[in-house]
Structure formats: C-alpha cells, structure tokens
Amino acid sequence: MSESTGGMLFLYVLQPLFEKLTHWLSGKKLTFVTAIWAVLLVIDIVWTFVF
C-alpha cells in the first residue's frame, strides 16, 4: 500500500471511527488514554532501536 493510499484510508475511514470511539470519553479519561498510548509508543521506539 502506498503512503498516499494509507493516508487517505486514515483520513476518511479510521479517523472518523477513532473520533466516534473517543467522543464519549471525558477530558481526564482521554488524557489518561493518550498518555498510556504515548508511553507505549516510546517503549516501542526504544525497543526497536535497542533490539
């Protein structure tokens, strides 16, 4: 899949679904979920470069 196709898939399919899923979260819950995802992303990046 090319980068442009992946970008279009995200913009028109995944992003609206993600928005619907996160719409019911309050500010504190959304911040908590975002922080968890950010920590997981950092762990993944570190894991990728170390191993």
mmCIF file as gemmi writes it, N, C-alpha and C atoms, coordinates in Angstrom:
data_model
loop_
_atom_site.group_PDB
_atom_site.id
_atom_site.type_symbol
_atom_site.label_atom_id
_atom_site.label_alt_id
_atom_site.label_comp_id
_atom_site.label_asym_id
_atom_site.label_entity_id
_atom_site.label_seq_id
_atom_site.pdbx_PDB_ins_code
_atom_site.Cartn_x
_atom_site.Cartn_y
_atom_site.Cartn_z
_atom_site.occupancy
_atom_site.B_iso_or_equiv
_atom_site.pdbx_formal_charge
_atom_site.auth_seq_id
_atom_site.auth_asym_id
_atom_site.pdbx_PDB_model_num
ATOM 1 N N . MET Axp A 1 ? 0.856 -1.174 0 1 0 ? 1 A 1
ATOM 2 C CA . MET Axp A 1 ? 0 0 0 1 0 ? 1 A 1
ATOM 3 C C . MET Axp A 1 ? 0.898 1.231 0 1 0 ? 1 A 1
ATOM 4 N N . SER Axp A 2 ? 0.61 2.152 -0.881 1 0 ? 2 A 1
ATOM 5 C CA . SER Axp A 2 ? 1.438 3.35 -0.946 1 0 ? 2 A 1
ATOM 6 C C . SER Axp A 2 ? 1.11 4.295 0.211 1 0 ? 2 A 1
ATOM 7 N N . GLU Axp A 3 ? 1.994 5.239 0.429 1 0 ? 3 A 1
ATOM 8 C CA . GLU Axp A 3 ? 1.793 6.182 1.535 1 0 ? 3 A 1
ATOM 9 C C . GLU Axp A 3 ? 0.533 7.015 1.331 1 0 ? 3 A 1
ATOM 10 N N . SER Axp A 4 ? 0.263 7.409 0.094 1 0 ? 4 A 1
ATOM 11 C CA . SER Axp A 4 ? -0.919 8.241 -0.137 1 0 ? 4 A 1
ATOM 12 C C . SER Axp A 4 ? -2.207 7.451 0.106 1 0 ? 4 A 1
ATOM 13 N N . THR Axp A 5 ? -2.201 6.176 -0.25 1 0 ? 5 A 1
ATOM 14 C CA . THR Axp A 5 ? -3.383 5.345 -0.007 1 0 ? 5 A 1
ATOM 15 C C . THR Axp A 5 ? -3.586 5.151 1.487 1 0 ? 5 A 1
ATOM 16 N N . GLY Axp A 6 ? -2.515 4.907 2.216 1 0 ? 6 A 1
ATOM 17 C CA . GLY Axp A 6 ? -2.609 4.769 3.667 1 0 ? 6 A 1
ATOM 18 C C . GLY Axp A 6 ? -3.095 6.046 4.325 1 0 ? 6 A 1
ATOM 19 N N . GLY Axp A 7 ? -2.636 7.187 3.839 1 0 ? 7 A 1
ATOM 20 C CA . GLY Axp A 7 ? -3.08 8.469 4.373 1 0 ? 7 A 1
ATOM 21 C C . GLY Axp A 7 ? -4.554 8.708 4.123 1 0 ? 7 A 1
ATOM 22 N N . MET Axp A 8 ? -5.007 8.371 2.925 1 0 ? 8 A 1
ATOM 23 C CA . MET Axp A 8 ? -6.432 8.529 2.605 1 0 ? 8 A 1
ATOM 24 C C . MET Axp A 8 ? -7.273 7.579 3.445 1 0 ? 8 A 1
ATOM 25 N N . LEU Axp A 9 ? -6.792 6.361 3.645 1 0 ? 9 A 1
ATOM 26 C CA . LEU Axp A 9 ? -7.51 5.393 4.478 1 0 ? 9 A 1
ATOM 27 C C . LEU Axp A 9 ? -7.67 5.946 5.889 1 0 ? 9 A 1
ATOM 28 N N . PHE Axp A 10 ? -6.591 6.512 6.428 1 0 ? 10 A 1
ATOM 29 C CA . PHE Axp A 10 ? -6.663 7.081 7.771 1 0 ? 10 A 1
ATOM 30 C C . PHE Axp A 10 ? -7.633 8.251 7.821 1 0 ? 10 A 1
ATOM 31 N N . LEU Axp A 11 ? -7.519 9.178 6.868 1 0 ? 11 A 1
ATOM 32 C CA . LEU Axp A 11 ? -8.345 10.385 6.907 1 0 ? 11 A 1
ATOM 33 C C . LEU Axp A 11 ? -9.83 10.101 6.749 1 0 ? 11 A 1
ATOM 34 N N . TYR Axp A 12 ? -10.173 9.184 5.865 1 0 ? 12 A 1
ATOM 35 C CA . TYR Axp A 12 ? -11.586 9.008 5.532 1 0 ? 12 A 1
ATOM 36 C C . TYR Axp A 12 ? -12.26 7.833 6.234 1 0 ? 12 A 1
ATOM 37 N N . VAL Axp A 13 ? -11.486 6.901 6.79 1 0 ? 13 A 1
ATOM 38 C CA . VAL Axp A 13 ? -12.09 5.734 7.423 1 0 ? 13 A 1
ATOM 39 C C . VAL Axp A 13 ? -11.73 5.663 8.906 1 0 ? 13 A 1
ATOM 40 N N . LEU Axp A 14 ? -10.454 5.602 9.209 1 0 ? 14 A 1
ATOM 41 C CA . LEU Axp A 14 ? -10.03 5.351 10.581 1 0 ? 14 A 1
ATOM 42 C C . LEU Axp A 14 ? -10.217 6.555 11.499 1 0 ? 14 A 1
ATOM 43 N N . GLN Axp A 15 ? -9.924 7.75 11.019 1 0 ? 15 A 1
ATOM 44 C CA . GLN Axp A 15 ? -10.018 8.93 11.868 1 0 ? 15 A 1
ATOM 45 C C . GLN Axp A 15 ? -11.449 9.183 12.338 1 0 ? 15 A 1
ATOM 46 N N . PRO Axp A 16 ? -12.462 9.124 11.463 1 0 ? 16 A 1
ATOM 47 C CA . PRO Axp A 16 ? -13.836 9.298 11.969 1 0 ? 16 A 1
ATOM 48 C C . PRO Axp A 16 ? -14.25 8.219 12.972 1 0 ? 16 A 1
ATOM 49 N N . LEU Axp A 17 ? -13.814 6.979 12.744 1 0 ? 17 A 1
ATOM 50 C CA . LEU Axp A 17 ? -14.126 5.911 13.691 1 0 ? 17 A 1
ATOM 51 C C . LEU Axp A 17 ? -13.455 6.17 15.039 1 0 ? 17 A 1
ATOM 52 N N . PHE Axp A 18 ? -12.195 6.595 14.995 1 0 ? 18 A 1
ATOM 53 C CA . PHE Axp A 18 ? -11.473 6.914 16.222 1 0 ? 18 A 1
ATOM 54 C C . PHE Axp A 18 ? -12.155 8.062 16.96 1 0 ? 18 A 1
ATOM 55 N N . GLU Axp A 19 ? -12.628 9.048 16.205 1 0 ? 19 A 1
ATOM 56 C CA . GLU Axp A 19 ? -13.312 10.188 16.812 1 0 ? 19 A 1
ATOM 57 C C . GLU Axp A 19 ? -14.611 9.752 17.497 1 0 ? 19 A 1
ATOM 58 N N . LYS Axp A 20 ? -15.353 8.848 16.869 1 0 ? 20 A 1
ATOM 59 C CA . LYS Axp A 20 ? -16.582 8.343 17.47 1 0 ? 20 A 1
ATOM 60 C C . LYS Axp A 20 ? -16.291 7.547 18.74 1 0 ? 20 A 1
ATOM 61 N N . LEU Axp A 21 ? -15.202 6.776 18.725 1 0 ? 21 A 1
ATOM 62 C CA . LEU Axp A 21 ? -14.852 5.977 19.9 1 0 ? 21 A 1
ATOM 63 C C . LEU Axp A 21 ? -14.403 6.831 21.073 1 0 ? 21 A 1
ATOM 64 N N . THR Axp A 22 ? -13.729 7.94 20.79 1 0 ? 22 A 1
ATOM 65 C CA . THR Axp A 22 ? -13.194 8.777 21.864 1 0 ? 22 A 1
ATOM 66 C C . THR Axp A 22 ? -14.146 9.892 22.271 1 0 ? 22 A 1
ATOM 67 N N . HIS Axp A 23 ? -15.222 10.078 21.546 1 0 ? 23 A 1
ATOM 68 C CA . HIS Axp A 23 ? -16.158 11.177 21.835 1 0 ? 23 A 1
ATOM 69 C C . HIS Axp A 23 ? -16.788 11.035 23.225 1 0 ? 23 A 1
ATOM 70 N N . TRP Axp A 24 ? -17.046 9.823 23.653 1 0 ? 24 A 1
ATOM 71 C CA . TRP Axp A 24 ? -17.715 9.614 24.939 1 0 ? 24 A 1
ATOM 72 C C . TRP Axp A 24 ? -16.77 9.729 26.129 1 0 ? 24 A 1
ATOM 73 N N . LEU Axp A 25 ? -15.456 9.808 25.89 1 0 ? 25 A 1
ATOM 74 C CA . LEU Axp A 25 ? -14.503 9.929 26.988 1 0 ? 25 A 1
ATOM 75 C C . LEU Axp A 25 ? -14.485 11.355 27.529 1 0 ? 25 A 1
ATOM 76 N N . SER Axp A 26 ? -14.424 11.487 28.835 1 0 ? 26 A 1
ATOM 77 C CA . SER Axp A 26 ? -14.281 12.812 29.433 1 0 ? 26 A 1
ATOM 78 C C . SER Axp A 26 ? -12.836 13.284 29.243 1 0 ? 26 A 1
ATOM 79 N N . GLY Axp A 27 ? -12.581 14.52 29.586 1 0 ? 27 A 1
ATOM 80 C CA . GLY Axp A 27 ? -11.243 15.09 29.415 1 0 ? 27 A 1
ATOM 81 C C . GLY Axp A 27 ? -10.173 14.329 30.155 1 0 ? 27 A 1
ATOM 82 N N . LYS Axp A 28 ? -10.451 13.95 31.413 1 0 ? 28 A 1
ATOM 83 C CA . LYS Axp A 28 ? -9.458 13.231 32.214 1 0 ? 28 A 1
ATOM 84 C C . LYS Axp A 28 ? -9.201 11.834 31.663 1 0 ? 28 A 1
ATOM 85 N N . LYS Axp A 29 ? -10.261 11.149 31.263 1 0 ? 29 A 1
ATOM 86 C CA . LYS Axp A 29 ? -10.1 9.798 30.714 1 0 ? 29 A 1
ATOM 87 C C . LYS Axp A 29 ? -9.343 9.841 29.395 1 0 ? 29 A 1
ATOM 88 N N . LEU Axp A 30 ? -9.672 10.81 28.549 1 0 ? 30 A 1
ATOM 89 C CA . LEU Axp A 30 ? -8.991 10.936 27.264 1 0 ? 30 A 1
ATOM 90 C C . LEU Axp A 30 ? -7.519 11.263 27.466 1 0 ? 30 A 1
ATOM 91 N N . THR Axp A 31 ? -7.207 12.123 28.421 1 0 ? 31 A 1
ATOM 92 C CA . THR Axp A 31 ? -5.817 12.439 28.734 1 0 ? 31 A 1
ATOM 93 C C . THR Axp A 31 ? -5.076 11.202 29.22 1 0 ? 31 A 1
ATOM 94 N N . PHE Axp A 32 ? -5.718 10.403 30.063 1 0 ? 32 A 1
ATOM 95 C CA . PHE Axp A 32 ? -5.111 9.176 30.581 1 0 ? 32 A 1
ATOM 96 C C . PHE Axp A 32 ? -4.841 8.19 29.447 1 0 ? 32 A 1
ATOM 97 N N . VAL Axp A 33 ? -5.823 7.977 28.59 1 0 ? 33 A 1
ATOM 98 C CA . VAL Axp A 33 ? -5.656 7.043 27.466 1 0 ? 33 A 1
ATOM 99 C C . VAL Axp A 33 ? -4.558 7.535 26.53 1 0 ? 33 A 1
ATOM 100 N N . THR Axp A 34 ? -4.529 8.83 26.261 1 0 ? 34 A 1
ATOM 101 C CA . THR Axp A 34 ? -3.5 9.401 25.398 1 0 ? 34 A 1
ATOM 102 C C . THR Axp A 34 ? -2.114 9.217 26.009 1 0 ? 34 A 1
ATOM 103 N N . ALA Axp A 35 ? -2.001 9.417 27.32 1 0 ? 35 A 1
ATOM 104 C CA . ALA Axp A 35 ? -0.708 9.244 27.999 1 0 ? 35 A 1
ATOM 105 C C . ALA Axp A 35 ? -0.245 7.788 27.922 1 0 ? 35 A 1
ATOM 106 N N . ILE Axp A 36 ? -1.163 6.851 28.098 1 0 ? 36 A 1
ATOM 107 C CA . ILE Axp A 36 ? -0.813 5.427 28.004 1 0 ? 36 A 1
ATOM 108 C C . ILE Axp A 36 ? -0.314 5.11 26.6 1 0 ? 36 A 1
ATOM 109 N N . TRP Axp A 37 ? -1.028 5.592 25.58 1 0 ? 37 A 1
ATOM 110 C CA . TRP Axp A 37 ? -0.602 5.348 24.2 1 0 ? 37 A 1
ATOM 111 C C . TRP Axp A 37 ? 0.763 5.969 23.937 1 0 ? 37 A 1
ATOM 112 N N . ALA Axp A 38 ? 1.012 7.158 24.461 1 0 ? 38 A 1
ATOM 113 C CA . ALA Axp A 38 ? 2.307 7.82 24.268 1 0 ? 38 A 1
ATOM 114 C C . ALA Axp A 38 ? 3.43 7.016 24.919 1 0 ? 38 A 1
ATOM 115 N N . VAL Axp A 39 ? 3.189 6.507 26.114 1 0 ? 39 A 1
ATOM 116 C CA . VAL Axp A 39 ? 4.195 5.68 26.794 1 0 ? 39 A 1
ATOM 117 C C . VAL Axp A 39 ? 4.459 4.408 25.998 1 0 ? 39 A 1
ATOM 118 N N . LEU Axp A 40 ? 3.41 3.77 25.512 1 0 ? 40 A 1
ATOM 119 C CA . LEU Axp A 40 ? 3.585 2.565 24.698 1 0 ? 40 A 1
ATOM 120 C C . LEU Axp A 40 ? 4.361 2.857 23.42 1 0 ? 40 A 1
ATOM 121 N N . LEU Axp A 41 ? 4.104 4.002 22.81 1 0 ? 41 A 1
ATOM 122 C CA . LEU Axp A 41 ? 4.835 4.39 21.608 1 0 ? 41 A 1
ATOM 123 C C . LEU Axp A 41 ? 6.315 4.588 21.907 1 0 ? 41 A 1
ATOM 124 N N . VAL Axp A 42 ? 6.624 5.259 23.003 1 0 ? 42 A 1
ATOM 125 C CA . VAL Axp A 42 ? 8.022 5.475 23.379 1 0 ? 42 A 1
ATOM 126 C C . VAL Axp A 42 ? 8.707 4.137 23.67 1 0 ? 42 A 1
ATOM 127 N N . ILE Axp A 43 ? 8.034 3.251 24.377 1 0 ? 43 A 1
ATOM 128 C CA . ILE Axp A 43 ? 8.602 1.926 24.663 1 0 ? 43 A 1
ATOM 129 C C . ILE Axp A 43 ? 8.87 1.177 23.359 1 0 ? 43 A 1
ATOM 130 N N . ASP Axp A 44 ? 7.944 1.26 22.42 1 0 ? 44 A 1
ATOM 131 C CA . ASP Axp A 44 ? 8.114 0.602 21.129 1 0 ? 44 A 1
ATOM 132 C C . ASP Axp A 44 ? 9.31 1.17 20.369 1 0 ? 44 A 1
ATOM 133 N N . ILE Axp A 45 ? 9.468 2.486 20.383 1 0 ? 45 A 1
ATOM 134 C CA . ILE Axp A 45 ? 10.592 3.112 19.699 1 0 ? 45 A 1
ATOM 135 C C . ILE Axp A 45 ? 11.909 2.691 20.339 1 0 ? 45 A 1
ATOM 136 N N . VAL Axp A 46 ? 11.974 2.728 21.655 1 0 ? 46 A 1
ATOM 137 C CA . VAL Axp A 46 ? 13.195 2.314 22.36 1 0 ? 46 A 1
ATOM 138 C C . VAL Axp A 46 ? 13.484 0.844 22.066 1 0 ? 46 A 1
ATOM 139 N N . TRP Axp A 47 ? 12.48 0.007 22.148 1 0 ? 47 A 1
ATOM 140 C CA . TRP Axp A 47 ? 12.635 -1.431 21.901 1 0 ? 47 A 1
ATOM 141 C C . TRP Axp A 47 ? 13.167 -1.671 20.477 1 0 ? 47 A 1
ATOM 142 N N . THR Axp A 48 ? 12.659 -0.901 19.518 1 0 ? 48 A 1
ATOM 143 C CA . THR Axp A 48 ? 13.089 -1.038 18.129 1 0 ? 48 A 1
ATOM 144 C C . THR Axp A 48 ? 14.562 -0.701 17.971 1 0 ? 48 A 1
ATOM 145 N N . PHE Axp A 49 ? 15.029 0.364 18.599 1 0 ? 49 A 1
ATOM 146 C CA . PHE Axp A 49 ? 16.416 0.767 18.435 1 0 ? 49 A 1
ATOM 147 C C . PHE Axp A 49 ? 17.38 -0.061 19.27 1 0 ? 49 A 1
ATOM 148 N N . VAL Axp A 50 ? 16.958 -0.562 20.416 1 0 ? 50 A 1
ATOM 149 C CA . VAL Axp A 50 ? 17.851 -1.339 21.276 1 0 ? 50 A 1
ATOM 150 C C . VAL Axp A 50 ? 18.005 -2.777 20.757 1 0 ? 50 A 1
ATOM 151 N N . PHE Axp A 51 ? 16.899 -3.362 20.323 1 0 ? 51 A 1
ATOM 152 C CA . PHE Axp A 51 ? 16.947 -4.744 19.883 1 0 ? 51 A 1
ATOM 153 C C . PHE Axp A 51 ? 16.767 -4.777 18.39 1 0 ? 51 A 1
